[in-house]
Amino acid sequence: MSERFDAVIVGSGFGGAVIAHRLAETGLKVLVLERGRRWKPADYPRGPTDDWFWDDDEPAKQNGWLDLRNFGDMIVAQGAAVGGGSLVYANISVCAKPFVFETGWPPEITFDSLAPHYETVGKMLNVHVLPENQLTERFKLMREAAQADGVRERFEKLPLAVTFSDAWHYGLEDAHDNRHSQSWRNAQGQMQGTCVHCGNCDIGCPVLAKNTLDLNYLAAAQQNHAEVLPLHRVNTIRPIEGGYEVEFDRIDPEAGQLIGGGKVVGTRLILAAGSLGSTELLVRARDELNSLPNVSDKLGYGWSSNGDFLTPAIYAHRRISPTRGPTITCAIDFLDGIQNGKRFFVEDGGFPNVLGNAIRDVSGSARRKAGVLGILLHRALKNLEVEDPLSHIMPWFGQSVDAADGRLYLGRDWWRPFGKRKLKLDWDIEASKAAVQAMVDMHKQFSHVTGGTPLEPFFWRWFKNLITPHPLGGCCMGTDHHNGVVDHKGEVFGYPRLYVADSAIVPRAIGLNPSRTIAALAEHISEHIIRDIHD
């Protein structure tokens, strides 16, 4: 007999972590199955031989930090970890704009109905804006661009799920050294630090200043006896009497093997494996296993890249230092459609100094051995930090409101016509091209008015290809099975107590970072699950 839980949750990101906490605090027996590892600062990838990437075809051999899926014209980046995308995202926890909810959603989902949930998420993630004494060079450049272009009123600081200390500033000796981080204990009893602007937000904060889900929502869930099992990849789901059976493989990285045959049963099953993961589980159940044959024909439709784009610009006589400071700190808001009806949100991009981190890691190891190599590497590292060629690059970033007209489905690679069917994406840029290009053009304009030289990426100029860390849709909310896969409570039409609670349920692009909206929707869904239990 499979072990039975009141709720089984697949995935531990901004949907799954919220649901786990809310259900566990009511006393329900909750299990979270997460395909990725539980990462600690000592394990974060830094060097070239570290575990950077997740391979969905061979997860026992490659079960690293980042899952990159190449769908041809679109590459999707997503996290693989306890805490999901919160470990690899850029800390932004911003509310969607009211216009987003005017069309495409069930009537129960409005900006006003989500407002209290947005507030709750902000408190749980302990959000703050960048302190005035810690403004980065990218922040100053963004503010200058808005002023020079006559749109100063559109410039704003963004709320970050990061903890800062007012005592830190760029004038400190060796300011980015971890010793300047101040330890503190969060509301869930977890020890964290304060930000030292090291720039490693996307590859793991070494001082735990980043308020990732494993440190708050999931920690609270586990305090209420929820079980969180990392390295458990779910393969199949099927309804049985009194609930849903979930079959999974356990990933054994040491042996490089998948250990199959694991099963559990949930009276309720909540899919929170992200836009790709949750959609694939339902598509396989409907189209391959025939275990959920009545899932809506809208399954897979309404997929959006959320219009993400990055345009680098060179500032030959100005030091920008994009590898220092939180990855994103501010925005210039054009989501009102003033630019010929195109809606977009310009942000200051940043990225970690991966090469510097790798050399620092090797150098530190060598110096501990007191060898000549260690001394040479340490000197090379110091020179690299002084002469870093990336210090003059500004990564203009942002999101735009695309057409949300993609479709996820199962298909085979053309060179393997008899192989296993894989998740595929049918996506065309045509209906979204103008919105993305409007943002690119604004990136260029901001570069010019601040003395920079923009470099429109060749993959966009020649091929109109995109990369997104914010995939949305595939199991979209609707009012019935004719126009959606789930209702406003996240419940799959035709299948009681089967829910989706992640980015897959968002039925349209929102034009800015979606994590807080996903978490707010999960708070809404949790509220209704609990209400239904009591009713």
MILO-237635 format. One line per 5 residues: their letters; for each residue x, y, z of C-alpha. Coordinates in Angstrom, 1 decimal, decimal comma. Layout:
// residues N
A> X Y Z; ...
***
This chain:
// residues 535
MSERF> 0,0 0,0 0,0; 1,2 3,5 -0,9; 1,5 6,0 2,0; -1,4 8,4 2,1; -1,3 12,1 2,7
DAVIV> -3,9 14,7 3,0; -2,1 16,7 0,3; 0,7 15,8 -2,1; 2,5 18,7 -3,7; 4,7 18,4 -6,8
GSGFG> 7,3 21,2 -6,8; 8,5 23,6 -4,2; 8,6 27,0 -5,9; 6,4 30,1 -5,6; 3,3 28,0 -5,8
GAVIA> 4,2 24,8 -4,0; 6,0 26,4 -1,1; 3,0 28,6 -0,4; 0,5 25,8 -0,6; 2,7 23,6 1,6
HRLAE> 2,9 26,2 4,4; -0,8 27,1 4,4; -2,0 23,5 4,4; 0,5 22,3 6,9; -0,3 25,0 9,4
TGLKV> -4,0 23,8 9,5; -2,7 20,4 10,6; -3,0 18,5 7,3; -0,5 15,8 6,5; 1,5 17,3 3,7
LVLER> 4,2 15,9 1,4; 6,3 18,0 -1,1; 8,1 16,1 -3,9; 10,9 18,2 -5,4; 13,0 17,0 -8,3
GRRWK> 16,0 19,2 -7,4; 18,5 19,2 -4,5; 18,4 21,0 -1,2; 21,2 23,5 -1,8; 23,4 25,1 0,9
PADYP> 25,9 27,9 0,4; 28,8 25,5 0,5; 27,3 23,6 -2,4; 26,4 26,5 -4,7; 28,0 26,1 -8,2
RGPTD> 31,1 28,3 -8,7; 33,8 26,4 -10,6; 33,7 25,0 -14,1; 33,4 21,4 -12,9; 30,5 22,2 -10,4
DWFWD> 26,9 21,0 -11,0; 25,5 23,9 -12,9; 22,9 22,3 -15,1; 19,9 20,0 -14,9; 19,3 17,5 -17,7
DDEPA> 15,8 16,3 -17,8; 16,7 13,3 -20,0; 19,4 12,2 -17,6; 18,7 13,8 -14,2; 20,7 11,1 -12,3
KQNGW> 23,8 12,2 -14,1; 23,1 16,0 -14,3; 21,0 17,3 -11,4; 22,4 20,8 -11,1; 21,2 24,2 -10,4
LDLRN> 19,6 25,4 -13,7; 17,3 23,7 -16,2; 17,7 25,1 -19,7; 15,2 23,9 -22,3; 15,8 24,7 -25,9
FGDMI> 12,6 24,8 -28,0; 14,3 26,2 -31,1; 13,1 29,8 -31,3; 12,7 29,9 -27,5; 15,0 28,9 -24,6
VAQGA> 13,4 28,6 -21,2; 15,4 28,9 -18,0; 14,1 27,5 -14,7; 15,4 26,4 -11,4; 15,8 22,9 -10,1
AVGGG> 16,0 23,1 -6,3; 14,2 22,9 -3,0; 12,7 26,4 -3,2; 12,3 26,2 -7,0; 13,0 29,3 -9,0
SLVYA> 13,5 31,4 -5,8; 17,1 30,2 -5,7; 17,9 31,4 -9,2; 15,6 34,4 -9,7; 16,6 38,1 -9,4
NISVC> 14,9 38,8 -6,1; 12,1 41,0 -7,6; 8,9 40,7 -5,7; 6,6 43,2 -7,4; 2,8 43,2 -7,8
AKPFV> 1,2 43,0 -11,2; -0,5 46,2 -12,5; -4,3 46,4 -12,3; -4,8 46,3 -16,1; -3,4 42,8 -16,1
FETGW> -6,7 41,5 -14,5; -9,1 43,4 -16,8; -9,3 40,5 -19,3; -8,5 36,8 -19,5; -9,2 35,8 -15,9
PPEIT> -12,1 34,3 -14,1; -14,2 37,1 -12,5; -13,1 36,1 -9,0; -9,5 37,0 -9,8; -9,0 40,8 -9,7
FDSLA> -6,3 43,1 -8,5; -8,4 44,0 -5,5; -9,1 40,3 -4,6; -5,3 39,6 -4,8; -4,2 42,7 -2,9
PHYET> -4,3 41,2 0,6; -2,4 38,1 -0,7; 0,2 40,4 -2,4; 0,7 42,0 1,0; 1,0 38,6 2,8
VGKML> 3,6 37,5 0,3; 5,6 40,7 0,8; 5,7 40,1 4,5; 6,6 36,4 4,2; 9,5 37,3 1,9
NVHVL> 10,5 40,3 4,0; 10,8 42,6 0,9; 12,8 45,9 1,0; 13,9 48,4 -1,6; 17,6 49,2 -2,1
PENQL> 18,8 51,6 0,7; 19,8 55,1 -0,4; 23,3 54,6 0,8; 23,8 51,5 -1,4; 22,8 52,7 -4,8
TERFK> 24,5 50,8 -7,5; 26,0 52,3 -10,7; 23,3 50,6 -12,7; 20,7 52,2 -10,5; 22,2 55,7 -11,0
LMREA> 22,4 55,1 -14,8; 18,7 54,1 -14,9; 17,7 57,1 -13,0; 19,8 59,4 -15,2; 18,3 57,8 -18,3
AQADG> 14,8 58,5 -17,1; 15,7 62,1 -16,3; 17,4 62,6 -19,6; 14,5 61,1 -21,6; 11,9 63,1 -19,8
VRERF> 10,3 60,2 -18,0; 11,6 60,7 -14,5; 8,1 60,1 -13,0; 8,2 56,5 -14,5; 11,3 55,6 -12,6
EKLPL> 10,9 53,5 -9,4; 12,8 51,4 -6,9; 11,6 47,8 -6,9; 10,8 45,6 -3,9; 13,4 43,0 -3,4
AVTFS> 13,3 39,8 -1,3; 16,7 40,7 0,1; 17,7 41,8 3,6; 20,1 44,9 3,8; 22,1 46,4 6,6
DAWHY> 22,3 50,2 6,7; 25,8 49,8 8,0; 27,0 48,5 4,7; 28,3 50,8 1,9; 30,6 50,8 -1,0
GLEDA> 33,3 52,7 0,9; 34,1 49,8 3,2; 37,5 48,1 2,8; 37,0 45,0 0,6; 33,3 45,9 0,8
HDNRH> 32,0 42,7 -0,9; 33,7 40,4 1,5; 31,4 38,1 3,5; 32,7 39,4 6,8; 30,6 42,6 6,3
SQSWR> 27,4 40,6 6,4; 25,5 40,8 9,7; 23,8 37,6 10,9; 20,1 37,6 11,9; 17,4 35,1 12,6
NAQGQ> 14,2 35,4 10,5; 10,6 34,9 11,6; 10,8 31,2 10,7; 13,8 30,7 12,9; 16,3 30,5 10,1
MQGTC> 19,7 32,1 10,3; 20,5 34,5 7,5; 22,9 37,4 6,7; 22,6 40,8 5,1; 23,6 41,8 1,6
VHCGN> 27,2 42,7 0,7; 26,4 43,4 -3,0; 28,6 40,5 -4,2; 26,4 40,1 -7,3; 25,8 36,4 -7,0
CDIGC> 22,0 36,5 -6,6; 21,3 34,2 -9,5; 23,8 31,6 -8,6; 23,3 31,4 -4,8; 23,7 34,1 -2,2
PVLAK> 26,7 33,1 -0,1; 25,5 35,0 3,0; 21,8 34,0 2,7; 20,7 37,6 2,4; 18,4 36,5 -0,3
NTLDL> 15,1 35,5 1,2; 14,5 32,3 -0,8; 11,5 30,0 -0,2; 13,5 27,4 1,6; 14,1 29,9 4,4
NYLAA> 10,6 31,1 4,9; 7,5 29,4 3,4; 9,1 25,9 3,3; 10,7 26,3 6,6; 7,4 27,2 8,1
AQQNH> 5,7 24,3 6,4; 8,3 21,9 7,9; 7,9 23,4 11,3; 4,3 22,2 11,0; 5,5 18,7 10,1
AEVLP> 5,3 18,9 6,3; 7,7 16,5 4,6; 9,9 17,9 1,8; 11,7 15,2 -0,2; 14,4 16,5 -2,6
LHRVN> 15,6 14,5 -5,6; 12,2 13,0 -6,2; 11,0 13,4 -9,8; 7,3 12,7 -10,5; 6,5 10,7 -13,6
TIRPI> 2,8 9,8 -13,6; -0,3 10,9 -11,8; -3,7 9,0 -11,9; -6,9 9,2 -10,0; -7,8 6,4 -7,6
EGGYE> -10,6 5,9 -5,1; -10,4 8,7 -2,6; -7,6 10,6 -4,2; -4,7 10,6 -6,6; -1,7 8,2 -6,9
VEFDR> 1,6 9,8 -7,7; 4,5 7,7 -9,0; 8,0 9,0 -8,9; 11,7 8,1 -9,4; 14,2 8,9 -6,6
IDPEA> 17,4 10,4 -8,0; 20,6 9,0 -6,6; 23,4 11,4 -7,6; 26,2 9,3 -6,0; 25,3 6,2 -8,0
GQLIG> 24,2 8,2 -11,0; 20,9 6,2 -11,1; 17,2 6,6 -11,0; 15,5 4,4 -8,4; 12,0 3,9 -9,8
GGKVV> 8,7 2,6 -8,4; 8,0 5,0 -5,6; 4,4 5,8 -5,0; 2,3 7,9 -2,7; -1,4 8,8 -2,5
GTRLI> -2,8 12,2 -1,8; -6,4 12,9 -1,0; -5,5 16,2 -2,8; -2,9 16,6 -5,4; -1,4 20,0 -6,2
LAAGS> 0,8 20,3 -9,2; 3,3 23,1 -8,7; 6,1 22,1 -11,0; 6,1 25,3 -13,1; 4,7 26,1 -16,5
LGSTE> 6,6 23,3 -18,2; 6,5 20,7 -15,5; 2,8 20,9 -14,5; 1,7 21,1 -18,1; 3,7 18,1 -19,1
LLVRA> 2,4 16,0 -16,2; -1,2 16,7 -17,2; -0,5 16,3 -21,0; 1,1 12,9 -20,4; -1,8 11,9 -18,1
RDELN> -4,4 12,8 -20,7; -2,7 12,0 -24,0; -0,2 9,2 -23,2; -1,5 7,3 -20,1; -5,2 8,1 -20,6
SLPNV> -5,4 8,4 -16,8; -7,0 11,9 -17,0; -8,8 11,7 -20,3; -11,2 14,6 -19,6; -8,8 17,4 -19,0
SDKLG> -9,7 20,4 -21,1; -8,7 20,7 -24,7; -7,2 24,1 -23,7; -4,4 22,2 -22,0; -1,0 23,5 -23,3
YGWSS> -2,5 26,6 -24,8; -1,9 30,2 -23,7; 1,8 29,9 -23,1; 3,8 33,1 -22,7; 7,4 34,0 -22,5
NGDFL> 6,4 37,2 -20,6; 8,4 39,1 -23,2; 11,8 39,0 -21,5; 14,7 40,7 -23,2; 18,2 42,0 -22,5
TPAIY> 20,1 44,5 -24,6; 23,7 45,1 -23,6; 25,2 48,5 -24,1; 28,9 49,6 -23,9; 30,0 52,6 -21,9
AHRRI> 33,6 53,0 -22,8; 34,3 55,9 -20,4; 32,0 54,9 -17,6; 32,3 52,1 -15,1; 28,9 50,3 -14,6
SPTRG> 30,0 47,2 -12,8; 27,0 44,9 -13,6; 28,5 42,1 -11,5; 28,1 44,1 -8,3; 24,9 44,7 -6,3
PTITC> 21,5 43,0 -6,4; 20,8 41,6 -9,9; 17,9 44,1 -10,5; 17,0 47,1 -8,3; 14,8 49,5 -10,3
AIDFL> 12,5 50,0 -13,3; 11,1 52,5 -15,7; 7,5 51,7 -16,2; 5,8 51,8 -19,6; 3,1 49,3 -18,8
DGIQN> 0,4 51,9 -19,4; 0,8 51,5 -23,2; 1,9 55,1 -23,9; 4,4 53,8 -26,4; 2,0 53,1 -29,3
GKRFF> 0,0 50,8 -27,2; 2,9 48,5 -26,4; 3,4 47,7 -22,8; 6,8 47,0 -21,2; 8,9 47,4 -18,1
VEDGG> 12,5 48,4 -18,4; 14,9 47,1 -15,6; 18,6 47,3 -14,8; 20,1 43,9 -15,5; 23,0 42,4 -13,7
FPNVL> 24,9 39,1 -13,7; 27,4 37,3 -11,5; 31,1 37,4 -12,2; 31,3 33,7 -13,0; 34,9 33,8 -14,1
GNAIR> 36,0 35,7 -11,1; 34,1 33,4 -8,8; 35,8 30,4 -10,4; 39,3 31,9 -10,1; 38,6 33,0 -6,5
DVSGS> 37,5 29,4 -5,7; 40,6 27,9 -7,2; 42,9 30,6 -5,8; 41,5 30,1 -2,3; 42,0 26,4 -2,5
ARRKA> 45,6 26,8 -3,7; 46,4 29,5 -1,2; 45,3 27,2 1,6; 47,9 24,8 0,4; 50,5 27,7 0,6
GVLGI> 51,8 26,9 -2,9; 53,3 29,3 -5,5; 50,2 28,6 -7,7; 48,0 30,0 -5,0; 50,0 33,3 -4,9
LLHRA> 50,0 33,7 -8,7; 46,3 33,0 -8,9; 45,5 35,4 -6,1; 47,4 38,1 -7,9; 45,7 37,3 -11,2
LKNLE> 42,3 37,5 -9,5; 43,0 40,9 -8,1; 44,1 42,1 -11,5; 40,9 40,6 -13,1; 38,7 42,5 -10,6
VEDPL> 40,5 45,7 -11,5; 40,6 45,2 -15,3; 37,3 43,4 -15,6; 36,2 44,0 -19,2; 32,6 43,6 -18,3
SHIMP> 32,7 46,6 -16,0; 31,8 48,9 -18,8; 28,6 47,0 -19,9; 25,1 48,0 -19,0; 22,6 45,1 -19,4
WFGQS> 19,3 46,8 -20,1; 16,7 44,3 -19,2; 12,9 44,0 -18,9; 9,7 42,3 -19,8; 6,9 43,1 -22,3
VDAAD> 3,3 42,1 -22,7; 3,5 39,5 -25,4; 0,6 37,7 -27,2; 0,6 34,6 -24,9; -0,2 32,5 -28,0
GRLYL> 2,2 29,6 -27,5; 1,2 25,9 -27,1; 2,9 23,1 -25,2; 2,4 19,6 -26,5; 4,0 16,1 -26,7
GRDWW> 6,0 15,3 -29,8; 9,1 13,5 -31,1; 12,3 14,8 -32,4; 12,4 14,6 -36,2; 15,7 12,6 -36,1
RPFGK> 14,1 10,1 -33,6; 10,7 9,4 -35,1; 10,2 6,3 -32,9; 11,7 7,8 -29,7; 9,9 8,9 -26,5
RKLKL> 7,6 11,8 -27,0; 9,0 15,0 -25,3; 7,5 18,3 -24,3; 7,5 20,6 -27,3; 6,6 24,2 -27,8
DWDIE> 4,7 25,7 -30,8; 5,6 29,3 -30,6; 5,8 32,1 -33,2; 7,1 35,6 -32,6; 4,8 37,4 -35,1
ASKAA> 2,1 38,5 -32,8; 4,6 39,5 -30,0; 7,3 41,0 -32,2; 6,1 44,6 -31,9; 5,9 44,6 -28,1
VQAMV> 9,4 43,1 -27,7; 10,8 45,5 -30,3; 9,3 48,5 -28,6; 11,2 47,6 -25,4; 14,4 46,9 -27,4
DMHKQ> 14,0 50,4 -29,0; 13,6 52,0 -25,6; 16,8 50,2 -24,4; 18,6 51,7 -27,3; 17,2 55,2 -26,6
FSHVT> 18,2 55,1 -23,0; 21,6 54,0 -24,0; 22,0 56,9 -26,4; 20,8 59,6 -24,0; 23,3 58,4 -21,4
GGTPL> 26,3 58,1 -23,7; 26,3 54,3 -24,3; 26,5 52,2 -27,4; 23,7 49,6 -27,5; 24,3 46,2 -29,0
EPFFW> 21,1 44,6 -30,2; 21,7 40,8 -29,8; 22,2 39,0 -33,1; 19,8 36,2 -32,2; 17,0 38,8 -32,1
RWFKN> 18,1 40,9 -35,0; 18,6 38,0 -37,4; 16,4 35,2 -36,0; 13,9 36,8 -33,6; 14,8 34,1 -31,0
LITPH> 14,2 34,7 -27,3; 15,3 33,4 -23,9; 12,9 33,6 -20,9; 13,2 32,9 -17,2; 9,5 33,7 -16,7
PLGGC> 7,4 31,1 -18,6; 3,7 31,4 -18,0; 0,6 29,5 -19,0; -0,2 26,0 -20,3; -2,8 25,2 -17,6
CMGTD> -4,6 28,5 -17,8; -7,4 29,7 -15,5; -10,8 30,0 -17,0; -14,5 30,0 -16,2; -15,1 26,4 -17,6
HHNGV> -13,4 23,7 -19,5; -14,2 25,4 -22,8; -11,8 28,3 -22,1; -9,5 27,1 -19,4; -7,9 24,1 -17,6
VDHKG> -8,5 25,2 -14,0; -11,0 27,4 -12,2; -10,2 30,4 -10,1; -9,4 28,0 -7,2; -6,8 26,2 -9,3
EVFGY> -8,9 23,1 -9,4; -8,8 21,1 -12,7; -12,2 21,1 -14,4; -13,7 17,7 -14,1; -11,3 16,4 -11,5
PRLYV> -12,1 17,4 -7,9; -9,2 17,9 -5,5; -6,7 18,0 -8,3; -5,1 21,5 -8,5; -2,5 23,4 -10,4
ADSAI> -0,8 26,3 -8,4; 2,1 27,8 -10,2; 3,0 29,9 -13,3; 1,1 27,5 -15,5; -2,3 28,9 -14,4
VPRAI> -1,5 32,5 -15,4; -3,6 33,1 -18,5; -1,7 36,0 -20,0; 1,6 37,9 -20,0; 1,9 40,4 -17,1
GLNPS> 4,8 42,4 -18,4; 6,9 42,3 -15,2; 8,5 39,8 -12,9; 5,7 37,3 -12,0; 6,9 35,6 -8,8
RTIAA> 4,8 37,7 -6,4; 1,7 37,2 -8,5; 2,3 33,4 -8,6; 2,7 33,3 -4,8; -0,4 35,6 -4,3
LAEHI> -2,5 33,2 -6,5; -1,2 30,3 -4,4; -2,3 32,1 -1,3; -5,7 32,5 -2,9; -5,9 28,8 -3,9
SEHII> -4,8 27,7 -0,4; -7,5 29,8 1,2; -10,1 28,0 -1,0; -8,7 24,5 -0,5; -9,0 25,1 3,3
RDIHD> -12,4 26,5 3,0; -13,6 23,6 0,9; -12,2 21,1 3,5; -14,2 22,8 6,3; -17,3 23,0 4,2
***
